[in-house]
Amino acid sequence: MSRTLLERKLSATTTRLKELREELALVDEQLACLVDMADDTRLRALVSETPLAGREHQEAQRHADAMARHRVELVARLARLERSQDELLDRIVARMT
């Protein structure tokens, strides 16, 4: 693979890493809010002991759990892209020597 192509791939990977890091920051904020909401609805469900409050808590918890799973996927994608970036850098350096 030519150096130019490697550099283009590296640039695209770097751009994607930046985008994913920004998305992860947003997900972290959203997750914090969803966890707080799930905690609040859990307390309300414990105090009121009504089926409606229980369902509200379950729904809020499902949203928080889904966002937590999304965060785990983002972190895994970031790790894969970082490995790819490292490999591209290694290949570029190897071509220079």
C-alpha positions in Angstrom: 0.0 0.0 0.0 1.4 3.4 -0.9 2.3 6.0 1.6 -0.3 8.4 0.3 -3.0 5.8 0.7 -1.8 5.0 4.2 -1.8 8.7 5.1 -5.4 9.1 3.7 -6.5 6.1 5.8 -4.8 7.6 8.8 -6.5 10.9 8.3 -9.9 9.3 8.0 -9.3 7.2 11.1 -8.2 10.3 13.1 -11.3 12.1 12.0 -13.5 9.2 12.9 -11.8 8.9 16.3 -12.5 12.6 17.0 -16.2 12.1 16.1 -16.5 9.0 18.3 -14.9 10.8 21.2 -17.3 13.7 20.9 -20.2 11.2 20.7 -18.9 9.4 23.8 -18.8 12.7 25.7 -22.5 13.3 24.8 -23.4 9.7 25.7 -21.7 10.1 29.1 -23.8 13.2 29.8 -27.0 11.5 28.6 -26.2 8.4 30.6 -25.7 10.4 33.8 -29.1 12.0 33.3 -30.8 8.7 32.6 -29.2 7.1 35.6 -30.4 10.0 37.8 -33.9 9.7 36.4 -33.9 5.9 36.9 -32.8 6.4 40.5 -35.5 9.0 41.1 -38.2 6.8 39.6 -37.0 3.9 41.7 -37.3 5.9 44.9 -40.8 7.1 43.9 -41.8 3.5 43.1 -40.5 2.4 46.5 -42.4 5.1 48.3 -45.7 5.0 46.4 -45.8 1.2 45.9 -48.1 1.6 42.9 -48.0 -0.5 39.7 -47.7 2.7 37.6 -44.7 4.0 39.6 -43.1 0.5 39.2 -43.6 0.6 35.4 -42.2 4.1 35.2 -39.1 2.9 37.0 -38.8 -0.1 34.8 -39.0 2.1 31.7 -36.5 4.6 33.0 -34.1 1.8 33.9 -34.5 0.3 30.4 -33.5 3.6 28.9 -30.5 3.9 31.2 -29.4 0.3 30.5 -29.7 0.8 26.7 -27.6 4.0 26.9 -25.0 2.1 29.0 -24.9 -0.7 26.4 -24.4 2.0 23.7 -21.6 3.5 25.7 -19.9 0.1 25.9 -20.2 -0.3 22.1 -18.7 3.2 21.6 -15.8 2.4 23.8 -15.1 -0.8 21.9 -15.3 1.0 18.6 -12.9 3.6 19.9 -10.4 0.9 21.0 -10.6 -0.8 17.6 -10.0 2.5 15.8 -7.1 3.4 18.1 -5.5 0.0 17.3 -6.1 0.6 13.6 -4.5 4.1 13.9 -1.5 2.5 15.7 -1.1 -0.1 12.9 -1.3 2.6 10.2 1.3 4.7 12.0 3.6 1.7 12.3 3.2 1.0 8.6 4.0 4.6 7.7 7.1 4.6 10.0 8.2 1.3 8.6 8.1 2.8 5.0 10.3 5.7 6.2 13.1 3.4 7.3 
